[in-house]
Amino acid sequence: MTAFSKEDIPVSIDTLEKLSLWVGIALSKINPTQTAIEGSGPEAKVAEFGIFNVPQTSKTRVILRQSLEIEDDFVSEGKKLWEQAVEFSSNSLPAGFTDAA
């Protein structure tokens, strides 16, 4: 598990969209080679992001991908779905992701 405290989240993060982007980039950075089997195809990285220019709109977009395992008994536990997430690793939050950095 990558532990963090609320104080680690930069104060400039004030929307769910910004929080999602911050989390996606952090998970990708601390788990760069970890993969998961998601089906009958090849393994895929558990977290990754990319920056793409969309010529049709002349806009730049960040695409995040996260493959989160959840507990086997997620239906019967009665917890919220996000409480059922299985941790990727025990890597630390990287430098530069907090206001203190």
Summary of the structure (lengths in Angstrom):
residues: 101
radius of gyration: 15.6
end to end distance: 20.7
largest distance: 46.6
contacts: 204
relative contact order: 0.25
helix: 26%
strand: 22%
